[in-house]
């Protein structure tokens, strides 16, 4: 009994001695964690200020601050581990992290692909917040560019989350990339209309429509001889926002219709002309064996018949 008790006491003494030996290392690691906390906060605030001066994009500013904060914590935790376990070398720890990152990369390759695409989009800035874009089958206003997705609010008031990898590799149409945007409005007049007169009326009317820009100047083009009309295109410029484009187009259609009514210029409907005829009289399409013949009667007269 005394032997067993002595064994337990010796084990506790050895354990206490080990704890006493590693206690300074643990305290140093805890101090390093506390220092890392304040340093990470300080560097995040500093990076936010620098990013605001260097970049206009709020999403890119937020990305720089987050990357700085997370990187600082990773470095601080690695240093704390080295201090807590003196036998652990920093090179071995980095190598272990490298092997684990390869395995994690294969498991979450789609997430990392969207992450990298999001970073490239934020750096290159092909479009910005509140731009109106078309990506694939989706059209709307860019609300936010996150690390994983791009959030688009459609004109119907719906939110669409498009993966950044799809945005980065697809053709993106940015409707608000420039200050002006052109609209092509098709108009048809009948063949009895004086074309110089029609062009003059259209140019005057479209120039007076509210929202149509004076520069670039509106243009009127004759494009084709249609089935029932001569086709023209009214080309005018407005500011690029979608509500403005729709409203100006509505005002332009109303103004053109009123001006044509006052000038007695008609916008014709599609016309089809159908001819009806008696096939007994016009028998060109009858089979070749059906022809007109003459047959003499007993009294010497003849009669015509079709057989």
Beta strands, then each sheet from edge to edge (+ up, - down):
strand 1: 132-135
strand 2: 138-145
strand 3: 149-154
strand 4: 159-163
strand 5: 172-174
strand 6: 180-189
strand 7: 219-225
strand 8: 230-239
strand 9: 292-296
strand 10: 302-306
sheet 1: 4+ 3- 2+ 1- 5+
sheet 2: 6+ 8- 7+
sheet 3: 9+ 10-
end
